[in-house]
């Protein structure tokens, strides 16, 4: 379909400009992976929009099987070099096109819903891939993050929901807050647990880069305590 081809071309244009392994995003994504380790031991796991494999690296040695899907061949080849194991299968496909041959105990939907055309339709699709008792781990940037609030105060943005230059660079179509995130999950026929978060981020990534990692660890812990204003938020979703 023309729109599918357009999405694939869009991903390939964006992919060379972003690698979570070296971007500031890695700190929150690494924390997300560490959190998941105790949840996914021995399970069949699907990592959607796996990008370059940052989250997969944290869990590949504890899962039963790990299927990884991304619409960018550029990302899949990098991910293959990082997490290629006997229990891993990698697929170059848009999520909308993916046709799994198994059901999953856990589906990782990390930094996906802010990118896609129809996030509710995608969540409904993913819901159909769950094994009984399965979980979807839906993870997005948070519009209410401190750095977005500061941006409005200094006139760099008119609204916390305004897409920044960085948002456009990495292909975001929207910025969620906890309420809009919860609303889309419910619209897909899913329930979720309490709001969870990572990282208090007072400044944009370009300013945060190079900050002492001990300080970053402290900001990660405070973000977990104050998810409403953390940089990244997630819900554990289930039927």
Backbone as CSV, one residue per row, in Angstrom:
resi,resn,N_x,N_y,N_z,CA_x,CA_y,CA_z,C_x,C_y,C_z
1,UNK,0.850,-1.185,0.000,0.000,0.000,0.000,0.889,1.240,0.000
2,UNK,0.478,2.307,-0.710,1.326,3.500,-0.798,1.697,4.077,0.562
3,UNK,0.713,4.103,1.513,1.010,4.683,2.813,2.042,3.849,3.569
4,UNK,2.016,2.524,3.376,3.004,1.650,4.003,4.389,1.923,3.449
5,UNK,4.471,2.044,2.139,5.765,2.354,1.517,6.272,3.703,2.012
6,UNK,5.354,4.660,2.171,5.760,5.967,2.662,6.292,5.920,4.074
7,UNK,5.675,5.116,4.925,6.148,4.965,6.304,7.528,4.326,6.339
8,UNK,7.736,3.335,5.506,9.041,2.667,5.483,10.128,3.635,5.023
9,UNK,9.831,4.410,3.987,10.799,5.400,3.503,11.086,6.439,4.580
10,UNK,10.045,6.836,5.294,10.209,7.822,6.367,11.146,7.291,7.442
11,UNK,10.983,6.034,7.832,11.843,5.437,8.847,13.295,5.380,8.392
12,UNK,13.504,4.988,7.149,14.880,4.880,6.669,15.568,6.238,6.602
13,UNK,14.791,7.301,6.342,15.377,8.650,6.347,15.754,9.075,7.757
14,UNK,14.934,8.718,8.735,15.158,9.148,10.113,16.229,8.324,10.822
15,UNK,16.330,7.040,10.491,17.151,6.104,11.265,18.613,6.512,11.426
16,UNK,19.303,6.979,10.384,20.733,7.287,10.564,21.021,8.390,11.573
17,UNK,20.004,9.202,11.913,20.216,10.334,12.827,20.026,9.978,14.292
18,UNK,19.681,8.697,14.577,19.365,8.375,15.975,19.809,6.960,16.316
19,UNK,20.541,6.847,17.410,20.894,5.548,17.978,20.785,5.687,19.486
20,UNK,19.802,5.003,20.071,19.561,5.130,21.509,20.772,4.726,22.338
21,UNK,21.642,3.924,21.764,22.824,3.467,22.497,23.763,4.621,22.827
22,UNK,23.759,5.648,21.983,24.666,6.774,22.209,23.905,8.067,22.511
23,UNK,22.587,8.058,22.354,21.769,9.224,22.664,21.535,9.312,24.173
24,UNK,21.130,10.488,24.643,20.832,10.640,26.073,19.698,9.718,26.511
25,UNK,18.828,9.338,25.591,17.731,8.417,25.904,18.211,7.116,26.533
26,UNK,19.481,6.780,26.333,19.968,5.471,26.796,19.822,5.302,28.302
27,UNK,19.884,6.383,29.063,19.831,6.245,30.514,18.463,5.729,30.965
28,UNK,17.400,6.332,30.445,16.062,5.862,30.802,15.785,4.490,30.197
29,UNK,16.234,4.260,28.962,15.999,2.963,28.324,16.757,1.852,29.040
30,UNK,17.961,2.137,29.503,18.707,1.141,30.277,17.966,0.812,31.572
31,UNK,17.430,1.832,32.228,16.668,1.597,33.461,15.413,0.779,33.172
32,UNK,14.776,1.036,32.056,13.605,0.267,31.639,13.987,-1.200,31.448
33,UNK,15.106,-1.450,30.782,15.562,-2.819,30.575,15.881,-3.533,31.872
34,UNK,16.524,-2.845,32.795,16.838,-3.438,34.097,15.562,-3.798,34.836
35,UNK,14.565,-2.912,34.803,13.279,-3.197,35.445,12.627,-4.440,34.846
36,UNK,12.725,-4.583,33.520,12.057,-5.690,32.839,12.679,-7.054,33.143
37,UNK,13.942,-7.092,33.485,14.635,-8.373,33.643,13.891,-9.325,34.582
38,UNK,13.415,-8.806,35.691,12.741,-9.677,36.654,11.336,-10.068,36.199
39,UNK,10.797,-9.350,35.210,9.437,-9.610,34.723,9.399,-10.657,33.617
40,UNK,10.474,-10.751,32.836,10.420,-11.517,31.582,11.251,-12.799,31.606
41,UNK,11.690,-13.221,32.747,12.564,-14.401,32.801,11.856,-15.629,32.239
42,UNK,12.488,-16.255,31.265,11.981,-17.469,30.649,10.789,-17.276,29.742
43,UNK,10.400,-16.034,29.469,9.164,-15.739,28.731,9.429,-15.588,27.233
44,UNK,8.341,-15.700,26.462,8.368,-15.342,25.044,8.090,-13.846,24.940
45,UNK,9.041,-13.094,24.389,8.986,-11.637,24.403,9.059,-11.104,22.977
46,UNK,8.279,-10.063,22.709,8.328,-9.352,21.440,8.752,-7.921,21.712
47,UNK,9.807,-7.477,21.044,10.310,-6.106,21.164,9.950,-5.371,19.880
48,UNK,8.912,-4.555,19.949,8.421,-3.834,18.777,9.128,-2.494,18.638
49,UNK,9.484,-2.170,17.387,10.236,-0.941,17.177,11.525,-0.992,17.958
50,UNK,12.230,-2.103,17.803,13.395,-2.405,18.655,14.552,-1.446,18.446
51,UNK,14.526,-0.658,17.362,15.598,0.274,17.062,16.933,-0.486,17.037
52,UNK,17.935,0.015,17.716,19.253,-0.607,17.642,19.497,-1.648,18.739
53,UNK,18.450,-1.999,19.484,18.557,-3.107,20.429,18.949,-2.738,21.840
54,UNK,18.785,-1.479,22.232,19.225,-1.051,23.555,18.496,-1.790,24.674
55,UNK,17.173,-1.866,24.611,16.422,-2.573,25.644,16.669,-4.075,25.563
56,UNK,16.744,-4.596,24.359,16.966,-6.037,24.173,18.269,-6.493,24.816
57,UNK,19.288,-5.666,24.761,20.572,-6.040,25.367,20.428,-6.338,26.850
58,UNK,19.502,-5.650,27.515,19.343,-5.814,28.959,18.625,-7.096,29.337
59,UNK,17.874,-7.695,28.401,17.028,-8.845,28.757,17.337,-10.111,27.982
60,UNK,18.169,-10.022,26.946,18.335,-11.159,26.041,18.839,-12.414,26.742
61,UNK,19.589,-12.252,27.825,20.157,-13.418,28.497,19.209,-14.054,29.504
62,UNK,18.021,-13.468,29.724,17.097,-14.045,30.713,15.772,-14.504,30.095
63,UNK,15.450,-14.050,28.873,14.182,-14.440,28.259,14.265,-15.855,27.692
64,UNK,13.086,-16.436,27.413,13.057,-17.705,26.695,13.316,-17.483,25.224
65,UNK,12.459,-16.678,24.589,12.653,-16.278,23.196,12.451,-14.778,23.087
66,UNK,13.094,-14.194,22.082,12.981,-12.753,21.861,12.851,-12.505,20.366
67,UNK,11.678,-12.020,19.951,11.474,-11.576,18.577,11.586,-10.058,18.551
68,UNK,12.315,-9.535,17.566,12.571,-8.098,17.466,12.121,-7.614,16.095
69,UNK,11.359,-6.526,16.090,10.771,-6.015,14.859,11.058,-4.530,14.738
70,UNK,11.501,-4.114,13.551,11.638,-2.687,13.266,11.462,-2.482,11.767
71,UNK,10.900,-1.343,11.406,10.677,-1.043,10.004,11.923,-0.597,9.266
72,UNK,13.007,-0.357,9.991,14.251,0.118,9.380,15.282,-1.005,9.297
73,UNK,15.713,-1.336,8.103,16.771,-2.330,7.931,18.074,-1.848,8.571
74,UNK,18.294,-0.545,8.546,19.483,0.041,9.183,19.513,-0.333,10.665
75,UNK,18.392,-0.161,11.362,18.330,-0.500,12.781,18.465,-2.003,13.014
76,UNK,17.795,-2.801,12.184,17.825,-4.250,12.381,19.245,-4.792,12.264
77,UNK,20.014,-4.274,11.339,21.387,-4.762,11.185,22.249,-4.391,12.390
78,UNK,22.052,-3.206,12.942,22.787,-2.831,14.153,22.346,-3.714,15.322
79,UNK,21.040,-3.911,15.462,20.521,-4.753,16.541,21.046,-6.179,16.422
80,UNK,21.127,-6.690,15.195,21.637,-8.052,14.985,23.076,-8.177,15.490
81,UNK,23.873,-7.150,15.263,25.270,-7.194,15.697,25.396,-7.124,17.215
82,UNK,24.382,-6.570,17.875,24.453,-6.380,19.323,23.812,-7.514,20.109
83,UNK,22.740,-8.083,19.584,21.991,-9.079,20.367,21.707,-10.351,19.580
84,UNK,22.469,-10.615,18.537,22.257,-11.839,17.777,22.571,-13.069,18.630
85,UNK,21.552,-13.807,19.020,21.686,-15.022,19.830,20.790,-16.109,19.243
86,UNK,20.964,-17.333,19.719,20.152,-18.442,19.218,18.674,-18.255,19.538
87,UNK,18.371,-17.556,20.626,16.971,-17.383,21.033,16.338,-16.105,20.478
88,UNK,17.024,-15.434,19.560,16.573,-14.150,19.019,16.239,-14.291,17.536
89,UNK,15.092,-13.722,17.144,14.727,-13.611,15.736,14.475,-12.135,15.431
90,UNK,15.016,-11.656,14.317,14.875,-10.250,13.946,14.122,-10.136,12.630
91,UNK,13.209,-9.172,12.553,12.379,-8.980,11.377,12.379,-7.511,10.970
92,UNK,12.617,-7.267,9.684,12.442,-5.922,9.153,11.022,-5.813,8.638
93,UNK,10.190,-5.092,9.370,8.781,-4.934,8.995,8.192,-3.787,9.793
94,UNK,7.266,-3.075,9.172,6.458,-2.154,9.951,5.603,-2.963,10.915
95,UNK,5.325,-2.400,12.065,4.506,-3.120,13.043,3.148,-3.474,12.448
96,UNK,2.597,-2.574,11.631,1.304,-2.812,11.012,1.335,-4.024,10.075
97,UNK,2.506,-4.367,9.571,2.645,-5.474,8.622,3.035,-6.794,9.292
98,UNK,3.510,-6.722,10.507,4.068,-7.902,11.165,2.983,-8.945,11.433
99,UNK,3.290,-10.202,11.124,2.364,-11.317,11.343,3.078,-12.380,12.174
100,UNK,2.901,-12.358,13.489,3.625,-13.296,14.357,3.144,-14.723,14.187
101,UNK,4.049,-15.659,14.447,3.706,-17.079,14.387,3.618,-17.691,15.783
102,UNK,3.631,-16.840,16.806,3.461,-17.295,18.184,2.782,-16.200,18.982
103,UNK,2.256,-16.563,20.152,1.726,-15.582,21.087,2.818,-15.220,22.084
104,UNK,2.694,-14.041,22.665,3.766,-13.518,23.510,3.292,-13.287,24.943
105,UNK,4.175,-13.615,25.873,3.926,-13.324,27.281,4.102,-11.843,27.584
106,UNK,5.030,-11.223,26.874,5.313,-9.799,27.071,5.589,-9.159,25.717
107,UNK,4.970,-8.006,25.489,5.257,-7.207,24.296,5.789,-5.855,24.753
108,UNK,6.981,-5.505,24.301,7.591,-4.228,24.637,7.221,-3.225,23.558
109,UNK,6.538,-2.187,23.959,6.083,-1.143,23.033,6.730,0.160,23.485
110,UNK,8.040,0.217,23.317,8.858,1.279,23.882,9.142,2.357,22.840
111,UNK,8.704,3.585,23.133,8.902,4.720,22.226,8.346,4.425,20.834
112,UNK,7.125,3.881,20.798,6.455,3.557,19.546,5.210,4.406,19.333
113,UNK,4.379,4.528,20.351,3.060,5.123,20.171,3.120,6.595,19.791
114,UNK,4.190,7.277,20.152,4.321,8.682,19.767,4.718,8.845,18.298
115,UNK,5.112,7.728,17.665,5.583,7.771,16.272,4.515,7.418,15.246
116,UNK,3.575,6.552,15.607,2.718,5.927,14.597,1.504,6.788,14.258
117,UNK,0.892,6.486,13.114,-0.261,7.250,12.654,-1.466,7.033,13.563
118,UNK,-1.729,5.789,13.948,-2.926,5.454,14.731,-2.540,4.581,15.921
119,UNK,-2.199,5.183,17.054,-1.726,4.398,18.201,-2.787,3.475,18.785
120,UNK,-4.053,3.868,18.770,-5.102,3.006,19.326,-5.249,1.749,18.478
121,UNK,-5.279,1.911,17.160,-5.363,0.744,16.275,-4.168,-0.180,16.487
122,UNK,-2.995,0.411,16.703,-1.810,-0.420,16.915,-1.916,-1.194,18.219
123,UNK,-2.385,-0.559,19.282,-2.545,-1.261,20.556,-3.552,-2.394,20.435
124,UNK,-4.611,-2.182,19.683,-5.580,-3.250,19.458,-4.936,-4.431,18.729
125,UNK,-4.112,-4.120,17.744,-3.402,-5.156,16.998,-2.479,-5.948,17.929
126,UNK,-1.720,-5.240,18.746,-0.781,-5.891,19.660,-1.526,-6.735,20.696
127,UNK,-2.649,-6.235,21.144,-3.467,-6.973,22.113,-3.780,-8.383,21.605
128,UNK,-4.009,-8.519,20.308,-4.320,-9.818,19.718,-3.156,-10.778,19.667
129,UNK,-1.961,-10.300,19.970,-0.768,-11.156,19.944,-0.391,-11.699,21.315
130,UNK,-1.148,-11.325,22.345,-0.793,-11.729,23.707,-1.218,-13.160,24.004
131,UNK,-0.356,-13.870,24.699,-0.733,-15.153,25.293,-1.650,-14.882,26.480
132,UNK,-2.387,-15.881,26.955,-3.218,-15.660,28.157,-2.392,-15.099,29.309
133,UNK,-2.903,-14.038,29.910,-2.180,-13.390,31.002,-1.034,-12.510,30.551
134,UNK,-0.916,-12.281,29.235,0.197,-11.503,28.711,0.144,-10.039,29.077
135,UNK,1.273,-9.384,28.931,1.421,-7.972,29.285,2.012,-7.178,28.123
136,UNK,1.539,-5.947,27.975,2.149,-4.975,27.073,2.802,-3.901,27.933
137,UNK,4.061,-3.636,27.681,4.783,-2.592,28.399,4.881,-1.382,27.471
138,UNK,3.978,-0.431,27.677,3.879,0.739,26.803,4.620,1.913,27.446
139,UNK,5.552,2.490,26.701,6.522,3.446,27.240,6.623,4.621,26.269
140,UNK,6.451,5.850,26.773,6.476,7.043,25.915,7.156,8.208,26.636
141,UNK,7.619,9.207,25.894,8.052,10.459,26.535,6.843,11.172,27.154
142,UNK,7.109,11.978,28.158,6.059,12.631,28.933,6.021,14.140,28.653
143,UNK,4.870,14.622,28.188,4.730,16.060,27.913,4.919,16.904,29.167
144,UNK,4.636,16.326,30.338,4.721,17.095,31.581,6.121,17.078,32.204
145,UNK,7.078,16.543,31.473,8.466,16.557,31.942,8.906,17.986,32.265
146,UNK,9.775,18.106,33.254,10.231,19.435,33.680,10.864,20.202,32.525
147,UNK,11.632,19.532,31.666,12.320,20.270,30.606,11.330,20.891,29.620
148,UNK,10.181,20.259,29.420,9.161,20.850,28.550,8.476,22.034,29.241
149,UNK,8.263,21.912,30.536,7.672,23.019,31.293,8.606,24.238,31.292
150,UNK,9.896,23.979,31.484,10.869,25.071,31.464,10.894,25.723,30.090
151,UNK,10.809,24.896,29.037,10.807,25.428,27.675,9.687,26.421,27.437
152,UNK,8.511,26.129,27.994,7.388,27.060,27.869,7.670,28.346,28.648
153,UNK,8.218,28.222,29.850,8.474,29.398,30.689,9.463,30.366,30.050
154,UNK,10.427,29.834,29.304,11.438,30.713,28.706,11.091,31.111,27.274
155,UNK,9.910,30.702,26.814,9.468,31.097,25.485,9.999,30.254,24.353
156,UNK,10.628,29.119,24.658,11.140,28.242,23.605,10.026,27.427,22.959
157,UNK,8.882,27.323,23.634,7.717,26.617,23.102,6.468,27.292,23.641
158,UNK,5.376,27.175,22.899,4.114,27.756,23.343,3.343,26.811,24.245
159,UNK,3.638,25.523,24.139,2.898,24.513,24.892,3.812,23.334,25.170
160,UNK,3.544,22.623,26.262,4.315,21.409,26.549,4.026,20.318,25.520
161,UNK,2.973,20.473,24.752,2.614,19.481,23.741,3.168,19.814,22.358
162,UNK,3.825,20.945,22.254,4.400,21.351,20.972,5.589,20.446,20.625
163,UNK,5.639,20.011,19.381,6.749,19.168,18.947,7.997,20.028,18.745
164,UNK,9.079,19.624,19.396,10.338,20.360,19.312,11.107,19.952,18.051
165,UNK,12.197,20.653,17.816,13.075,20.290,16.697,13.553,18.842,16.848
166,UNK,13.886,18.458,18.078,14.318,17.074,18.310,13.173,16.094,18.043
167,UNK,11.958,16.428,18.473,10.814,15.567,18.198,10.693,15.298,16.702
168,UNK,10.787,16.347,15.913,10.683,16.192,14.467,11.849,15.370,13.922
169,UNK,13.042,15.593,14.459,14.224,14.884,13.966,14.076,13.383,14.119
170,UNK,13.483,12.930,15.244,13.389,11.492,15.483,11.997,10.927,15.180
171,UNK,11.153,11.749,14.544,9.925,11.221,13.977,8.714,11.174,14.876
172,UNK,8.680,11.985,15.921,7.491,12.000,16.786,6.318,12.678,16.088
173,UNK,5.138,12.124,16.297,3.907,12.720,15.782,3.070,13.358,16.896
174,UNK,3.353,13.016,18.138,2.581,13.528,19.274,3.434,13.399,20.535
175,UNK,3.027,14.112,21.576,3.639,13.960,22.891,2.510,13.659,23.875
176,UNK,2.620,12.551,24.547,1.599,12.142,25.516,1.824,12.784,26.879
177,UNK,0.714,12.972,27.608,0.802,13.135,29.048,0.167,11.888,29.681
178,UNK,0.252,11.711,30.981,-0.294,10.478,31.572,-1.772,10.248,31.262
179,UNK,-2.561,11.315,31.195,-3.991,11.165,30.951,-4.290,10.737,29.510
180,UNK,-3.665,11.390,28.538,-3.911,11.022,27.138,-3.363,9.630,26.837
181,UNK,-2.280,9.273,27.491,-1.697,7.940,27.356,-2.684,6.891,27.878
182,UNK,-3.215,7.119,29.061,-4.181,6.203,29.655,-5.435,6.098,28.793
183,UNK,-5.876,7.222,28.225,-7.076,7.233,27.394,-6.899,6.350,26.164
184,UNK,-5.752,6.424,25.493,-5.517,5.591,24.311,-5.453,4.114,24.674
185,UNK,-4.857,3.800,25.809,-4.791,2.408,26.259,-6.202,1.865,26.487
186,UNK,-7.035,2.652,27.150,-8.414,2.226,27.403,-9.200,2.088,26.100
187,UNK,-8.980,2.995,25.155,-9.681,2.940,23.871,-9.333,1.681,23.089
188,UNK,-8.198,1.089,23.381,-7.783,-0.151,22.727,-8.314,-1.389,23.445
189,UNK,-9.131,-1.177,24.495,-9.709,-2.307,25.216,-8.778,-2.923,26.242
190,UNK,-7.813,-2.141,26.705,-6.830,-2.617,27.678,-6.987,-1.874,29.007
191,UNK,-6.561,-2.520,30.060,-6.425,-1.872,31.362,-4.931,-1.683,31.648
192,UNK,-4.637,-0.940,32.693,-3.221,-0.761,33.027,-3.051,-0.574,34.525
193,UNK,-1.815,-0.809,34.957,-1.443,-0.594,36.345,-1.141,0.868,36.602
194,UNK,-0.554,1.172,37.764,-0.250,2.563,38.112,0.796,3.176,37.188
195,UNK,0.759,4.484,37.068,1.750,5.206,36.281,3.142,4.976,36.864
196,UNK,4.082,4.696,35.977,5.481,4.522,36.363,6.337,5.458,35.503
197,UNK,7.506,5.832,36.019,8.345,6.749,35.262,9.828,6.587,35.546
198,UNK,10.616,7.240,34.700,12.067,7.292,34.859,12.537,8.718,34.606
199,UNK,13.469,9.171,35.366,14.300,10.324,35.059,13.616,11.683,35.198
200,UNK,14.077,12.454,36.129,13.767,13.878,36.162,14.762,14.566,35.227
201,UNK,14.215,15.225,34.226,15.046,15.835,33.174,14.771,17.339,33.156
202,UNK,15.609,18.136,33.813,15.331,19.568,33.897,15.606,20.335,32.614
203,UNK,16.464,19.778,31.748,16.884,20.493,30.537,16.782,19.570,29.330
204,UNK,16.796,20.116,28.107,16.766,19.281,26.908,17.973,18.350,26.837
205,UNK,17.848,17.312,26.023,18.918,16.319,25.903,20.244,16.945,25.507
206,UNK,20.189,17.957,24.637,21.432,18.592,24.177,22.197,19.224,25.320
207,UNK,21.485,19.684,26.357,22.132,20.289,27.523,22.523,19.219,28.535
208,UNK,21.720,18.163,28.651,21.967,17.109,29.629,23.162,16.236,29.261
209,UNK,23.461,16.141,27.975,24.579,15.308,27.536,25.873,15.766,28.208
210,UNK,26.601,14.828,28.775,27.866,15.140,29.436,27.746,15.335,30.930
211,UNK,26.523,15.332,31.468,26.342,15.450,32.917,26.877,14.200,33.606
212,UNK,27.462,14.376,34.767,28.040,13.273,35.525,27.025,12.140,35.709
213,UNK,27.438,10.907,35.451,26.507,9.785,35.494,26.002,9.501,36.906
214,UNK,26.715,9.883,37.938,26.204,9.729,39.298,24.971,10.613,39.500
215,UNK,25.017,11.818,38.934,23.857,12.707,38.994,22.696,12.119,38.193
216,UNK,23.005,11.538,37.041,21.960,10.913,36.228,21.275,9.803,37.014
217,UNK,22.042,8.996,37.737,21.442,7.915,38.533,20.482,8.485,39.576
218,UNK,20.856,9.599,40.183,19.972,10.235,41.149,18.694,10.751,40.499
219,UNK,18.831,11.343,39.322,17.662,11.843,38.600,16.751,10.706,38.154
220,UNK,17.329,9.560,37.822,16.525,8.385,37.474,15.699,7.925,38.670
221,UNK,16.317,7.888,39.831,15.608,7.423,41.024,14.490,8.387,41.420
222,UNK,14.753,9.689,41.322,13.714,10.654,41.654,12.578,10.586,40.633
223,UNK,12.912,10.364,39.363,11.884,10.208,38.344,10.968,9.034,38.626
224,UNK,11.541,7.944,39.168,10.722,6.785,39.537,9.776,7.134,40.691
225,UNK,10.201,8.035,41.565,9.365,8.455,42.686,8.289,9.459,42.265
226,UNK,8.569,10.217,41.190,7.668,11.285,40.746,7.333,11.113,39.263
227,UNK,6.649,10.031,38.917,6.417,9.755,37.490,5.619,10.826,36.769
228,UNK,4.749,11.527,37.461,3.905,12.535,36.821,4.734,13.586,36.087
229,UNK,5.940,13.888,36.601,6.777,14.916,35.978,8.082,14.347,35.433
230,UNK,8.173,13.023,35.351,9.392,12.422,34.826,9.464,12.573,33.313
231,UNK,10.635,12.381,32.769,10.845,12.524,31.337,10.158,11.425,30.534
232,UNK,10.143,10.226,31.087,9.605,9.060,30.385,8.632,8.332,31.306
233,UNK,7.503,7.909,30.755,6.479,7.233,31.553,6.081,5.918,30.890
234,UNK,5.612,4.991,31.714,5.134,3.735,31.139,4.015,3.154,31.991
235,UNK,3.211,2.332,31.308,2.157,1.562,31.959,2.335,0.083,31.632
236,UNK,2.091,-0.771,32.607,1.971,-2.206,32.378,0.510,-2.453,31.997
237,UNK,0.267,-2.921,30.779,-1.085,-3.040,30.240,-1.492,-4.500,30.119
238,UNK,-2.778,-4.753,30.293,-3.290,-6.127,30.260,-4.772,-6.084,29.918
239,UNK,-5.308,-7.241,29.548,-6.721,-7.319,29.182,-7.616,-7.392,30.418
